[in-house]
């Protein structure tokens, strides 16, 4: 059982918490999931039975994308992937995905490479068979790149995505979930952030019936910076779940998490769980996590659970904020008092709500797509 204490500053401290979860590439180390486990209690596990079965299929996504000079792709085995220092899976579907993927797709960005344009990789689903995948993205020391993975079509997709950021490197990785109706996507994105390096992870979930992404960070040396951004818009019957875990295991590192979501329609559901572990050796770190949810209609539900586990008081800062609510009536009144009709005023509030995340992404192609997709959502809105 987790024991809760309180620090002199009033910040909750959990003992025997997140760090005690199983980590392994051996599927047998993970028990069968029944939905009562802490990490699965918000998830519709009955709709995911095939992802918990240790069985392979021949199904694949169709992947395309032009790779510039300095970027290569090859298929390697798990042993070669582990030699890069990748993190071990933390749940059963991720372990199964690694075991049943039939190899690791390794994208490599050479040391000292600086890419002026984003690398865009498109993954398209073509059916309802279960797809297992293990992807590895490595970026060498002092390199700088932006990589975007776009997921479209229809699929039942389970992935382990391993990221290794070399010392002094700067990587922005964006994962866009634009699936068709009927799709399911379970993903674990694990990043090992090197000394004095910068890592930005962007998760955008707009499509699919069920999407559950775990975005995890650990540091390979001091001075690393991690920023996790998320945006989601859940419609009727859609379950969008995002979990973030920052493992502050070294000194002088920083992390910043910002996720924002809107929900509309009967049984629209979102879940955000943010875990931050500050270990005894994580001296002088600074961390903050924020989640905001905007409920647009009756029948929608958002769960937001921030957690801090603090094992040292010698830090620069640690905080979190979480809120779920309806429209800000003062904003609506301000807009309507200037002659803007109520329906348009409500849509302006939604656009402004997402703007803070969109402008931080810093990738023009993604910002344009997101603005268009949000407009599509609002055009179907029952505000």
C-alpha positions in Angstrom: 0.0 0.0 0.0 1.3 3.5 -0.8 2.0 5.6 2.2 1.5 9.4 2.0 3.6 11.9 4.0 3.8 15.7 3.8 6.9 17.8 3.4 7.4 21.0 5.4 6.2 23.0 2.4 2.9 21.1 2.3 3.7 19.2 -0.9 2.5 15.5 -0.8 5.2 12.9 -0.8 4.4 9.2 -1.7 6.4 6.3 -0.5 6.5 2.9 -2.3 5.0 4.6 -5.4 5.6 4.7 -9.1 9.2 3.6 -9.0 8.1 0.2 -7.7 6.2 -0.8 -10.8 7.5 -3.7 -12.8 9.8 -2.9 -15.7 10.7 -5.8 -18.0 10.9 -7.0 -21.6 9.7 -10.4 -20.4 5.9 -10.6 -20.9 5.7 -13.3 -18.2 6.7 -10.7 -15.6 3.4 -8.9 -16.1 0.2 -10.4 -14.7 -3.0 -10.5 -16.7 -4.9 -7.2 -16.7 -8.4 -7.2 -15.1 -9.0 -3.4 -15.0 -8.8 -3.1 -11.2 -5.1 -2.3 -11.2 -4.2 1.4 -10.4 -2.7 1.9 -13.8 -5.7 0.5 -15.6 -8.7 1.6 -13.5 -9.7 4.4 -15.9 -9.2 2.4 -19.1 -12.0 0.4 -20.9 -9.9 -2.8 -20.8 -12.8 -5.0 -22.0 -12.4 -3.2 -25.4 -8.7 -4.1 -25.5 -8.6 -7.8 -24.9 -6.4 -8.5 -27.9 -3.7 -6.2 -26.6 -3.2 -8.2 -23.5 -2.8 -11.5 -25.3 0.7 -12.7 -25.9 0.1 -13.6 -29.5 1.5 -12.3 -32.8 -0.1 -11.3 -36.1 1.3 -10.6 -39.6 -0.5 -7.2 -39.7 1.5 -4.1 -40.3 0.9 -0.4 -40.8 1.9 1.1 -44.1 4.7 3.5 -43.4 6.1 6.2 -45.7 8.3 9.2 -45.5 11.3 10.8 -47.1 14.4 10.8 -44.9 16.9 13.6 -45.5 20.7 13.2 -45.3 21.9 12.3 -41.8 18.8 10.2 -41.1 18.7 6.4 -41.7 16.2 3.6 -41.0 16.9 -0.1 -40.6 15.4 -3.1 -38.8 17.4 -4.4 -35.9 16.8 -7.0 -33.2 15.9 -6.3 -29.6 19.3 -7.1 -28.3 20.8 -4.4 -30.6 18.2 -2.0 -29.5 18.9 -2.6 -25.9 22.5 -1.8 -26.5 21.4 1.8 -27.0 20.3 1.9 -23.4 16.5 1.9 -24.1 14.1 1.8 -21.2 12.2 -1.3 -20.3 8.4 -1.6 -20.8 6.3 -0.7 -17.8 3.0 -2.5 -18.8 2.0 -5.7 -20.4 0.8 -4.4 -23.8 4.2 -2.6 -24.3 6.1 -5.8 -23.4 4.0 -7.8 -25.9 4.4 -5.2 -28.6 8.2 -5.4 -28.2 8.1 -9.2 -28.2 5.7 -9.6 -31.1 6.9 -6.8 -33.4 9.2 -9.0 -35.5 12.1 -6.6 -35.1 12.8 -3.0 -34.1 12.5 -0.3 -36.7 15.4 2.0 -35.9 15.5 5.6 -37.1 18.9 7.1 -36.5 20.0 10.8 -36.6 23.7 11.2 -36.8 25.7 13.2 -34.3 26.1 16.9 -35.1 23.4 16.8 -37.7 21.1 19.8 -37.8 17.9 19.4 -39.8 16.2 22.6 -41.0 12.9 20.9 -41.8 10.8 18.4 -39.9 11.0 14.7 -40.8 7.5 13.6 -41.4 6.7 9.8 -41.2 3.2 8.7 -42.1 1.8 5.4 -40.7 -1.5 4.3 -42.2 -3.8 1.5 -40.9 -5.6 -0.7 -43.4 -7.8 -3.0 -41.3 -8.9 -4.4 -37.9 -6.1 -6.9 -37.2 -4.0 -6.2 -34.2 -0.6 -4.6 -35.1 2.4 -4.8 -32.8 5.4 -2.5 -33.3 8.6 -1.5 -31.7 10.2 1.7 -32.9 13.6 3.1 -31.8 14.6 6.7 -32.5 18.2 7.7 -31.6 19.7 11.2 -32.1 23.4 11.6 -31.7 25.4 14.0 -29.6 24.9 17.7 -30.4 22.4 17.0 -33.2 19.1 18.9 -33.7 16.0 17.6 -35.3 12.2 17.5 -35.4 10.4 14.2 -36.2 6.7 13.9 -36.7 4.7 10.6 -36.8 1.2 10.9 -38.3 -1.2 8.0 -37.6 -4.2 7.7 -40.0 -6.5 5.1 -41.4 -8.1 2.3 -39.4 -6.1 0.0 -37.1 -5.8 -1.7 -33.8 -2.3 -0.6 -33.0 0.0 -1.4 -30.0 3.5 0.1 -29.9 6.6 0.5 -27.8 8.4 3.6 -28.9 11.9 4.0 -27.5 13.8 7.3 -27.8 17.4 8.0 -26.9 18.6 11.6 -27.0 22.4 12.0 -27.1 24.4 14.5 -24.9 23.9 18.1 -26.0 21.2 17.1 -28.6 17.9 18.7 -29.2 14.9 16.6 -30.3 11.2 17.4 -30.9 9.1 14.4 -31.4 5.4 14.7 -32.3 2.9 11.9 -32.4 -0.4 12.7 -34.1 -3.4 10.4 -33.6 -5.7 11.2 -36.5 -7.2 7.7 -36.7 -10.6 6.9 -38.3 -13.5 5.8 -36.2 -13.2 2.2 -35.0 -9.4 2.5 -34.4 -7.6 1.7 -31.1 -4.1 2.8 -30.3 -2.1 1.8 -27.2 1.4 3.3 -27.0 4.3 3.6 -24.6 6.8 6.3 -25.5 10.0 6.1 -23.4 12.7 8.7 -23.7 16.2 8.6 -22.2 17.4 12.2 -22.2 21.2 12.8 -22.2 23.4 15.2 -20.4 22.6 18.9 -21.3 20.2 17.8 -24.0 16.7 19.0 -24.8 13.7 16.8 -25.5 10.2 17.9 -26.5 7.4 15.4 -26.9 4.1 16.4 -28.4 1.0 14.2 -28.2 -2.1 15.1 -30.2 -5.1 12.8 -30.1 -8.2 13.7 -32.2 -9.2 10.4 -33.8 -9.9 6.8 -32.9 -12.3 5.1 -30.6 -9.8 4.4 -27.9 -6.3 6.1 -27.6 -4.1 5.4 -24.5 -0.6 6.9 -24.6 2.1 6.7 -21.9 4.8 9.3 -22.4 7.8 8.6 -20.0 11.1 10.4 -19.4 14.3 9.4 -17.6 17.6 11.3 -17.6 21.0 9.9 -18.6 22.9 12.8 -17.1 22.5 16.2 -15.4 21.3 19.3 -17.2 18.7 17.6 -19.3 15.4 19.4 -20.3 12.1 17.7 -21.0 8.9 19.3 -22.2 5.7 17.3 -22.7 2.9 18.9 -24.6 -0.5 17.4 -25.2 -3.8 18.3 -27.0 -6.9 16.2 -27.3 -10.6 16.7 -28.3 -12.9 13.9 -27.3 -16.3 13.4 -29.1 -19.3 11.1 -28.3 -18.2 7.7 -27.2 -14.5 8.4 -27.6 -11.9 7.5 -24.9 -8.7 9.5 -25.0 -6.2 8.7 -22.2 -2.8 10.2 -21.7 -0.3 9.4 -19.0 3.0 11.2 -18.4 5.8 10.1 -16.1 8.9 12.1 -15.4 11.6 10.2 -13.5 14.0 12.8 -12.1 16.9 10.5 -11.4 19.8 13.0 -11.8 20.7 16.5 -10.7 20.1 19.8 -12.4 17.4 18.6 -14.8 14.1 20.3 -15.6 10.7 19.1 -16.8 7.5 20.9 -17.9 4.2 19.2 -18.8 1.2 20.9 -20.3 -1.9 19.0 -21.5 -5.2 20.5 -22.6 -8.3 18.8 -23.8 -11.9 19.6 -24.7 -14.9 17.1 -24.6 -18.3 17.1 -26.2 -21.1 14.6 -26.6 -22.5 11.7 -24.7 -19.9 9.4 -23.1 -17.0 11.5 -24.4 -14.2 10.6 -22.0 -10.7 11.8 -21.3 -8.1 10.7 -18.8 -4.8 12.4 -17.9 -2.5 11.0 -15.2 0.7 12.9 -14.5 3.4 11.3 -12.4 6.6 13.0 -11.3 9.2 11.1 -9.2 12.0 13.2 -7.6 14.6 10.8 -6.4 17.1 11.5 -3.6 19.9 12.2 -6.1 17.8 14.7 -8.1 19.3 17.8 -6.5 18.4 21.2 -7.9 15.8 20.0 -10.3 12.7 22.0 -11.4 9.4 20.4 -12.5 5.8 21.5 -13.2 2.8 19.8 -14.7 -0.5 21.2 -15.8 -3.7 19.7 -17.1 -6.8 21.7 -18.2 -10.1 20.2 -19.4 -13.0 22.1 -21.0 -16.4 20.3 -20.8 -18.6 21.5 -23.7 -21.7 19.5 -23.2 -23.6 17.3 -20.8 -22.6 13.6 -20.7 -18.9 14.2 -21.1 -16.3 13.3 -18.3 -12.7 14.2 -17.7 -10.5 12.6 -15.1 -7.3 14.5 -14.1 -4.8 13.1 -11.6 -1.5 14.8 -10.9 1.0 13.0 -8.6 4.3 14.2 -7.1 6.6 11.8 -5.3 9.4 13.8 -3.6 12.4 12.1 -2.0 14.6 15.2 -1.5 13.9 18.7 -0.4 16.9 20.2 -2.2 15.1 21.2 -5.4 14.4 24.5 -7.2 10.7 23.8 -7.5 8.0 21.2 -7.9 4.3 21.9 -8.6 1.2 21.0 -10.5 -2.2 22.3 -11.5 -5.3 20.6 -12.7 -8.8 21.8 -13.6 -11.9 20.6 -15.3 -14.8 23.0 -16.0 -17.2 24.6 -18.4 -17.0 27.9 -20.2 -15.7 30.9 -18.4 -18.9 33.0 -18.2 -16.9 36.2 -17.9 -15.2 35.6 -21.2 -18.5 34.8 -22.8 -20.1 38.0 -21.4 -17.1 40.1 -22.6 -17.4 38.8 -26.1 -21.2 38.9 -26.3 -21.2 42.5 -24.9 -19.3 43.5 -28.0 -21.9 42.1 -30.4 -20.5 38.6 -31.0 -23.3 36.0 -31.1 -23.3 33.5 -28.3 -22.5 30.4 -30.5 -19.5 32.2 -32.1 -18.4 33.5 -28.7 -18.3 29.9 -27.3 -16.2 28.8 -30.3 -13.8 31.7 -29.8 -13.3 30.6 -26.2 -12.5 27.0 -27.3 -10.0 28.3 -29.9 -8.3 30.5 -27.2 -8.2 27.6 -24.8 -6.1 25.5 -27.2 -4.0 28.4 -28.5 -1.6 28.2 -25.6 -0.6 24.7 -26.5 -0.6 25.2 -30.2 1.7 28.2 -30.2 4.2 26.3 -28.0 4.5 23.5 -30.5 6.7 25.6 -32.8 6.1 23.4 -35.9 4.2 25.3 -38.6 2.9 22.1 -40.3 1.4 20.7 -37.1 0.0 24.1 -36.0 -1.8 24.4 -39.4 -3.2 20.9 -39.2 -4.4 21.3 -35.6 -6.1 24.6 -36.3 -8.0 22.9 -39.2 -8.9 19.8 -37.2 -10.2 21.9 -34.3 -12.3 23.9 -36.7 -13.7 20.6 -38.0 -14.6 19.6 -34.5 -16.2 22.9 -33.7 -18.2 22.7 -37.0 -19.8 19.5 -35.7 -20.2 20.9 -32.2 -23.5 21.1 -30.4 -22.4 24.1 -28.3 
